[in-house]
Amino acid sequence: MAEYRFPVDASQIMLFARAVGDKNPIYHDAEYAKNTEVGGIIAPPTFVQAAAQYDPNFPLRPRIGEPWFGSGREPTGVKPKEKAAADGKKEGAIGQSARVLHAEQKFLYHRPIRPGDVLTVTTKPGKRWEKEGKRGGSLKFSEAISEFRNQDGELVVTAIMVGVETGQTVTQN
Amino acid sequence: MALHASQLNIGDTHSEVVASNLTRTQIVQYAGASGDYMPLHTDEVYAREVAGYPTVFAHGMLSMGATGMMLTNWVGDGRLTEYSARFTRQVWPGDDLTATATVTAIDSIEGQHFVQLDVVTVNQHGQEVINGKATARIDP
């Protein structure tokens, strides 16, 4: 079971709210937030996604000094599985993650997240299942269940992520 | 600002436009805020030439976050107890998203009232991109 710490600060809450297009002052204006029911700045409902910034094993963040699979001068990095096989190489973890799409997400909210909280994140695997997709070939689904606890050990948010590994590029239109 | 059980009916709805002409820049902004730099979302060359998509597309979680804004604007801040979403269709640059919540149940558990909501977000073609559910604490 993976475990890491996710310190929450007001700047990150503000930037996250901006990125989803939410200008609600509860996410950035301490004076406004003081006089509301929640009594201070809180994080928006999907904010715990930002824990990925602190996850030491998160594969979708470039790492200093390590190759990245996005494009530089030209498309580089991870090849599709067939190309990797032709080159006599294994696709590797990043290649697999490039074909895993986010199918479903669920959050259970136990307490508001506030600036200054230091959350401990634990993630464990959940259910796995497989089905034939109409357009994406064979689809392999898997759950990852993350619990976010605050500095007092209280459960703040439970997040259940369902990923789907597709056999090919997913086309929908 | 909280909702009241006494004033809600099953079938009541609330809709908001949660994205208009979604830009690649906002997708990159979300990558930076969330820490998910997957090139399918942030790298046009990778998305087209390596992965075989027509262009980059938004993180599902960007659409879920934008849809969450509609929910919190309606039920109030700090009131959600559950929120789930299935990502049923990709969201592309230029898309307009409209999110709608529909009341499916009004419950009372040990004196605390809750509203259960179906959540649907559609693009400018009326195609569903998110299908979800939410539950929120409400006042009597």
Interface residues (C-beta under 8 A of the other chain):
Chain A: Q12 L15 F16 R18 A19 V20 G21 D22 N24 I26 T36 E37 V38 I42 P44 P45 T46 Q49 A50 A51 A52 Q53 Y54 D55 F58 L60 R61 P62 F69 G70 S71 E74 P75 G77 V78 K79 P80 S97 A98 L101 H102 A103 E104 Q105 K106 F107 L108 Y109 P112 I160 T169 V170 Q172
Chain B: M1 A2 V18 A19 Q26 Q29 Y30 G32 A33 S34 G35 D36 Y37 M38 P39 L40 T42 D43 V45 Y46 E49 V50 A51 G52 Y53 H59 G60 M61 L62 M64 G65 A66 G68 M69 L71 T72 N73 G76 D77 G78 L80 T81 E82 Y83 S84 A85 R86 F87 R89 Q90
